[in-house]
Amino acid sequence: MAVVTETIQISGIRCERCVMRLAKVLEGHEGLEEANANLMGQVTLAWDDERTKRDALLEAMARGGFRELA
């Protein structure tokens, strides 16, 4: 198991409710080991690189209205 950890900056988080919505979007995602978000839009993700990919996690977040900032 190759666990990758990365912190990314996303748009769409403005309140605690947004953090909870993001948690719901990522809940049960295959291969996701850990996800932590703060109100500044920083999300730290840890995933098993053999079971999911960064792009799949970003797509899941985008479906919930959260996008990575460049």
N, CA, C and O of each residue as an XYZ file, in Angstrom:
280
protein
N       0.842     -1.173      0.000
C       0.000      0.000      0.000
C       0.891      1.241      0.000
O       1.705      1.431      0.903
N       0.728      2.080     -1.017
C       1.490      3.319     -1.134
C       0.576      4.492     -0.805
O      -0.221      4.922     -1.639
N       0.697      5.008      0.422
C      -0.155      6.123      0.835
C       0.508      7.435      0.449
O       1.671      7.684      0.768
N      -0.261      8.269     -0.248
C       0.184      9.590     -0.674
C      -0.570     10.615      0.161
O      -1.781     10.497      0.348
N       0.138     11.617      0.663
C      -0.485     12.693      1.421
C      -0.167     14.006      0.740
O       0.978     14.266      0.369
N      -1.200     14.844      0.577
C      -1.019     16.137     -0.075
C      -2.013     17.134      0.500
O      -3.150     16.782      0.813
N      -1.577     18.372      0.635
C      -2.464     19.458      1.038
C      -2.698     20.330     -0.183
O      -1.750     20.786     -0.823
N      -3.970     20.561     -0.502
C      -4.319     21.391     -1.650
C      -5.216     22.532     -1.192
O      -5.878     22.446     -0.158
N      -5.224     23.592     -1.974
C      -6.081     24.756     -1.717
C      -7.293     24.635     -2.640
O      -7.143     24.456     -3.848
N      -8.494     24.733     -2.068
C      -9.699     24.623     -2.876
C     -10.606     25.828     -2.654
O     -10.509     26.528     -1.646
N     -11.482     26.047     -3.615
C     -12.508     27.076     -3.473
C     -13.796     26.397     -3.046
O     -13.973     25.194     -3.240
N     -14.688     27.172     -2.466
C     -15.991     26.636     -2.113
C     -16.212     26.440     -0.626
O     -17.322     26.110     -0.207
N     -15.170     26.639      0.186
C     -15.342     26.501      1.635
C     -15.447     27.895      2.245
O     -14.507     28.689      2.192
N     -16.615     28.173      2.824
C     -16.852     29.477      3.443
C     -17.300     29.370      4.897
O     -17.294     30.358      5.632
N     -17.694     28.150      5.310
C     -18.225     27.997      6.666
C     -18.097     26.525      7.101
O     -17.685     25.661      6.327
N     -18.460     26.279      8.353
C     -18.415     24.906      8.876
C     -19.325     23.978      8.081
O     -19.005     22.805      7.887
N     -20.436     24.492      7.632
C     -21.371     23.689      6.840
C     -20.712     23.217      5.539
O     -20.942     22.095      5.087
N     -19.894     24.086      4.951
C     -19.160     23.714      3.729
C     -18.178     22.576      4.014
O     -18.037     21.652      3.213
N     -17.508     22.651      5.156
C     -16.565     21.596      5.546
C     -17.318     20.273      5.690
O     -16.845     19.226      5.250
N     -18.503     20.339      6.316
C     -19.311     19.124      6.475
C     -19.777     18.588      5.117
O     -19.819     17.376      4.906
N     -20.125     19.490      4.203
C     -20.551     19.077      2.859
C     -19.395     18.393      2.117
O     -19.592     17.392      1.428
N     -18.196     18.946      2.267
C     -17.024     18.334      1.642
C     -16.791     16.938      2.214
O     -16.495     16.001      1.472
N     -16.923     16.802      3.517
C     -16.757     15.487      4.152
C     -17.761     14.495      3.582
O     -17.420     13.338      3.338
N     -18.982     14.936      3.372
C     -20.032     14.064      2.825
C     -19.694     13.647      1.389
O     -19.911     12.499      1.000
N     -19.161     14.592      0.613
C     -18.781     14.311     -0.781
C     -17.703     13.228     -0.838
O     -17.736     12.358     -1.709
N     -16.751     13.283      0.091
C     -15.624     12.341      0.072
C     -15.888     11.056      0.847
O     -15.139     10.088      0.713
N     -16.928     11.038      1.643
C     -17.242      9.884      2.479
C     -17.379      8.608      1.641
O     -18.119      8.569      0.658
N     -16.661      7.585      2.048
C     -16.762      6.291      1.382
C     -15.979      6.176      0.085
O     -16.067      5.157     -0.600
N     -15.210      7.211     -0.265
C     -14.427      7.147     -1.506
C     -13.381      6.042     -1.379
O     -12.559      6.051     -0.462
N     -13.423      5.110     -2.292
C     -12.500      3.965     -2.310
C     -11.053      4.442     -2.280
O     -10.643      5.233     -3.130
N     -10.281      3.971     -1.314
C      -8.865      4.278     -1.238
C      -8.515      5.521     -0.440
O      -7.343      5.743     -0.134
N      -9.503      6.338     -0.096
C      -9.228      7.532      0.697
C      -9.010      7.126      2.143
O      -9.883      6.519      2.764
N      -7.852      7.459      2.674
C      -7.496      7.084      4.040
C      -7.880      8.176      5.037
O      -8.317      7.883      6.150
N      -7.715      9.435      4.634
C      -7.958     10.549      5.552
C      -8.192     11.826      4.762
O      -7.593     12.032      3.706
N      -9.063     12.680      5.275
C      -9.306     13.996      4.680
C      -9.595     14.976      5.802
O     -10.452     14.732      6.652
N      -8.876     16.080      5.796
C      -9.081     17.141      6.782
C      -9.131     18.469      6.053
O      -8.274     18.761      5.220
N     -10.146     19.283      6.369
C     -10.291     20.588      5.739
C     -10.399     21.660      6.813
O     -10.862     21.403      7.924
N      -9.960     22.871      6.460
C     -10.146     23.994      7.374
C     -10.900     25.108      6.654
O     -11.145     25.029      5.450
N     -11.259     26.132      7.396
C     -12.068     27.221      6.836
C     -11.293     28.122      5.883
O     -11.880     28.989      5.236
N      -9.987     27.925      5.792
C      -9.178     28.695      4.847
C      -9.097     27.995      3.491
O      -8.403     28.462      2.587
N      -9.806     26.874      3.351
C      -9.837     26.165      2.081
C      -8.689     25.204      1.854
O      -8.467     24.757      0.729
N      -7.959     24.883      2.903
C      -6.871     23.919      2.772
C      -7.402     22.536      3.124
O      -7.999     22.329      4.180
N      -7.170     21.598      2.214
C      -7.627     20.231      2.420
C      -6.412     19.310      2.358
O      -5.664     19.305      1.381
N      -6.235     18.539      3.413
C      -5.165     17.551      3.422
C      -5.799     16.187      3.180
O      -6.680     15.747      3.920
N      -5.329     15.537      2.131
C      -5.845     14.234      1.736
C      -4.739     13.195      1.855
O      -3.579     13.473      1.552
N      -5.105     12.004      2.295
C      -4.186     10.861      2.301
C      -4.931      9.716      1.632
O      -6.026      9.347      2.057
N      -4.341      9.159      0.590
C      -5.007      8.095     -0.143
C      -4.039      6.992     -0.535
O      -2.832      7.206     -0.652
N      -4.598      5.814     -0.733
C      -3.855      4.646     -1.195
C      -3.761      4.768     -2.714
O      -4.761      4.639     -3.421
N      -2.556      5.015     -3.200
C      -2.350      5.271     -4.627
C      -2.633      4.054     -5.502
O      -2.739      4.181     -6.722
N      -2.756      2.890     -4.896
C      -3.090      1.690     -5.661
C      -4.596      1.536     -5.832
O      -5.044      0.778     -6.693
N      -5.388      2.247     -5.019
C      -6.846      2.102     -5.061
C      -7.578      3.323     -5.601
O      -8.727      3.209     -6.028
N      -6.941      4.483     -5.590
C      -7.545      5.689     -6.153
C      -6.425      6.632     -6.565
O      -5.263      6.430     -6.211
N      -6.783      7.643     -7.302
C      -5.805      8.620     -7.793
C      -6.226     10.024     -7.394
O      -7.387     10.276     -7.073
N      -5.272     10.918     -7.420
C      -5.517     12.326     -7.092
C      -6.646     12.888     -7.949
O      -7.544     13.554     -7.434
N      -6.605     12.625     -9.248
C      -7.625     13.151    -10.163
C      -9.024     12.671     -9.798
O      -9.987     13.429     -9.920
N      -9.150     11.434     -9.356
C     -10.468     10.906     -8.967
C     -10.991     11.638     -7.735
O     -12.189     11.901     -7.634
N     -10.108     11.965     -6.806
C     -10.506     12.719     -5.619
C     -10.912     14.144     -6.000
O     -11.900     14.669     -5.485
N     -10.151     14.766     -6.899
C     -10.493     16.116     -7.358
C     -11.836     16.127     -8.092
O     -12.621     17.063     -7.938
N     -12.098     15.096     -8.883
C     -13.386     14.994     -9.579
C     -14.533     14.865     -8.587
O     -15.576     15.496     -8.761
N     -14.353     14.060     -7.558
C     -15.392     13.887     -6.542
C     -15.670     15.213     -5.842
O     -16.826     15.562     -5.603
N     -14.609     15.955     -5.513
C     -14.797     17.250     -4.868
C     -15.477     18.240     -5.812
O     -16.326     19.022     -5.384
N     -15.108     18.209     -7.087
C     -15.708     19.119     -8.074
C     -17.209     18.869     -8.217
O     -17.980     19.813     -8.393
N     -17.626     17.606     -8.144
C     -19.056     17.302     -8.214
C     -19.813     17.920     -7.040
O     -21.011     18.188     -7.138
N     -19.111     18.143     -5.932
C     -19.719     18.766     -4.762
C     -19.576     20.284     -4.741
O     -20.018     20.939     -3.798
N     -18.956     20.846     -5.786
C     -18.800     22.291     -5.883
C     -17.481     22.830     -5.358
O     -17.339     24.036     -5.156
N     -16.512     21.944     -5.136
C     -15.212     22.352     -4.615
C     -14.168     22.143     -5.702
O     -14.052     21.051     -6.258
N     -13.406     23.193     -6.002
C     -12.412     23.112     -7.072
C     -11.032     23.515     -6.560
O     -10.886     24.402     -5.719
N     -10.035     22.833     -7.098
C      -8.653     23.157     -6.726
C      -8.294     24.524     -7.295
O      -8.617     24.832     -8.443
N      -7.624     25.343     -6.484
C      -7.131     26.641     -6.947
C      -5.735     26.469     -7.520
O      -4.918     25.722     -6.981
N      -5.473     27.155     -8.600
C      -4.160     27.031     -9.263
C      -3.081     27.753     -8.513
O      -1.925     27.746     -8.936
